[in-house]
Amino acid sequence: MPVAFVCRTRSTMSPQELFDLSRNIDAHVGSMTHSREKAIAGVTSGLISEGETVTWQAWHLGVRFRMTSRITHMEAPASFSDEQVKGPFKYLRHTHEFRPDGDGTLMVDTVEFAAPFGPLGRLVEKLVLARYLQDLIEKRNEFLVAQAPPAATTPAPDARQ
């Protein structure tokens, strides 16, 4: 049975802006500089679309990993899902949702995964991987939200009038 967690992040960006930024390979690389993540095959720059793949290379927990994921579902600008097709997990699916929320968007990331190696893998999932992956998603989302243009401000009326 896969492990799952949900991250909720608010942004002043519109659902369309956040949808596009979330599937932008260059933005993803920018958000993962701490793990030296880079796209090495498939779509390696710009926007990724349904049916396309990207192969990532990165360092996590002191180990170099390669993972290929495919965009398996897309409903612009409301949601998209990516799934590992080759890599370190037995199973990994990340669903990205973008819900209008007042003057911005509520971004909801649902991640489901399973580690290989049977009972040992399940132990590692609970002791290390779930928190590690949730931290990665939270850091990525902080980076994406920081890309929002500054909010337009209305000058205060002149008090001398």
C-alpha positions as CSV (number, residue, x, y, z in Angstrom):
1,M,0.0,0.0,0.0
2,P,1.5,3.4,-1.0
3,V,2.3,6.1,1.5
4,A,0.6,9.5,0.7
5,F,0.8,13.1,1.8
6,V,-0.8,16.4,0.8
7,C,0.8,19.8,0.7
8,R,-1.3,23.0,0.4
9,T,0.2,26.2,-0.7
10,R,-1.4,29.6,-1.4
11,S,-0.2,32.0,-4.1
12,T,-1.2,35.3,-5.5
13,M,-0.7,33.9,-9.0
14,S,-3.7,32.8,-11.1
15,P,-4.4,29.1,-11.6
16,Q,-3.1,29.3,-15.2
17,E,0.2,31.1,-14.1
18,L,0.8,28.6,-11.4
19,F,-0.2,25.6,-13.6
20,D,2.4,26.7,-16.2
21,L,5.1,27.5,-13.7
22,S,4.6,24.1,-12.0
23,R,5.2,22.2,-15.3
24,N,8.1,24.4,-16.3
25,I,11.3,22.3,-16.3
26,D,13.5,25.4,-15.8
27,A,11.5,26.4,-12.7
28,H,11.8,22.9,-11.3
29,V,15.6,22.9,-11.7
30,G,15.7,26.4,-10.0
31,S,13.7,25.0,-7.1
32,M,16.0,22.0,-6.6
33,T,19.5,23.6,-6.7
34,H,20.2,22.2,-3.2
35,S,20.0,18.6,-4.7
36,R,21.8,19.6,-7.9
37,E,18.8,18.3,-9.9
38,K,18.9,18.6,-13.6
39,A,16.9,17.4,-16.6
40,I,19.1,15.1,-18.7
41,A,16.7,13.5,-21.2
42,G,13.2,13.9,-22.7
43,V,11.9,17.4,-22.2
44,T,14.8,19.3,-20.7
45,S,13.6,22.9,-20.8
46,G,10.4,24.9,-21.0
47,L,6.9,23.4,-20.5
48,I,6.2,19.7,-20.3
49,S,2.9,18.4,-21.6
50,E,0.7,15.4,-21.3
51,G,2.4,12.2,-22.6
52,E,5.9,13.7,-22.4
53,T,8.7,12.4,-20.2
54,V,11.6,14.0,-18.4
55,T,14.6,12.2,-16.9
56,W,16.0,13.8,-13.8
57,Q,19.4,13.4,-12.2
58,A,19.9,14.6,-8.6
59,W,21.5,13.9,-5.3
60,H,19.2,12.9,-2.5
61,L,20.3,11.6,0.9
62,G,23.9,11.5,-0.3
63,V,23.1,9.2,-3.3
64,R,22.9,10.1,-7.0
65,F,19.5,9.1,-8.5
66,R,18.0,9.1,-11.9
67,M,14.3,9.1,-12.4
68,T,12.1,9.3,-15.5
69,S,8.6,10.6,-15.1
70,R,5.7,11.0,-17.6
71,I,2.8,13.5,-17.5
72,T,0.0,11.0,-17.4
73,H,-3.0,13.3,-17.0
74,M,-3.6,17.0,-17.7
75,E,-6.6,19.3,-17.4
76,A,-5.3,22.8,-18.0
77,P,-5.3,24.9,-15.8
78,A,-6.9,22.8,-13.1
79,S,-4.5,19.8,-12.7
80,F,-1.9,17.5,-14.0
81,S,-0.3,14.3,-12.7
82,D,3.2,12.9,-13.2
83,E,4.2,9.3,-12.5
84,Q,7.6,7.6,-12.3
85,V,8.2,5.2,-15.3
86,K,11.7,4.4,-14.3
87,G,13.7,5.1,-11.1
88,P,14.3,4.4,-7.5
89,F,10.6,4.0,-6.3
90,K,8.4,1.0,-6.7
91,Y,5.6,3.5,-7.4
92,L,5.5,7.3,-7.4
93,R,2.6,9.6,-8.5
94,H,2.4,13.3,-7.9
95,T,-0.9,15.1,-8.6
96,H,-0.9,18.9,-8.9
97,E,-4.2,20.8,-8.5
98,F,-4.7,24.5,-8.9
99,R,-7.9,25.9,-7.3
100,P,-9.0,29.5,-7.5
101,D,-8.8,31.0,-4.0
102,G,-9.9,34.6,-3.5
103,D,-7.4,36.8,-5.4
104,G,-5.0,33.8,-6.1
105,T,-4.7,30.1,-6.1
106,L,-4.6,27.2,-3.7
107,M,-2.1,24.7,-5.0
108,V,-2.7,21.2,-3.7
109,D,0.1,18.6,-4.2
110,T,-0.9,14.9,-3.5
111,V,2.1,12.5,-3.5
112,E,1.7,8.8,-3.3
113,F,4.7,6.5,-3.3
114,A,6.0,3.1,-2.4
115,A,9.7,2.1,-1.9
116,P,11.1,-1.1,-3.2
117,F,12.5,-3.9,-0.9
118,G,9.4,-5.1,0.8
119,P,9.2,-4.7,4.6
120,L,12.6,-2.9,4.7
121,G,11.3,-0.4,2.1
122,R,8.1,0.1,4.2
123,L,10.2,0.9,7.2
124,V,12.3,3.4,5.2
125,E,9.1,5.0,3.8
126,K,7.9,5.8,7.3
127,L,11.2,6.7,9.0
128,V,12.8,8.8,6.3
129,L,11.2,9.1,2.8
130,A,7.8,10.5,3.7
131,R,9.2,13.5,5.6
132,Y,12.1,14.0,3.1
133,L,9.7,14.0,0.1
134,Q,7.3,16.3,1.8
135,D,10.1,18.7,2.6
136,L,11.2,18.7,-1.1
137,I,7.7,19.5,-2.2
138,E,7.4,22.3,0.4
139,K,10.7,23.8,-0.7
140,R,9.7,23.6,-4.4
141,N,6.4,25.3,-3.7
142,E,8.1,28.1,-1.7
143,F,10.3,28.7,-4.7
144,L,7.4,28.8,-7.1
145,V,5.3,31.1,-5.0
146,A,8.3,33.5,-4.7
147,Q,8.2,33.8,-8.5
148,A,4.9,35.7,-8.3
149,P,5.2,39.3,-9.6
150,P,5.0,41.9,-6.8
151,A,1.4,42.8,-6.0
152,A,0.3,46.1,-7.6
153,T,-0.1,48.7,-5.0
154,T,-2.3,51.8,-5.1
155,P,-0.6,54.9,-3.8
156,A,-2.0,56.3,-0.6
157,P,-4.0,59.4,-1.0
158,D,-2.1,62.6,-0.3
159,A,-2.9,63.6,3.3
160,R,-2.3,67.3,2.5
161,Q,-5.5,67.6,0.5
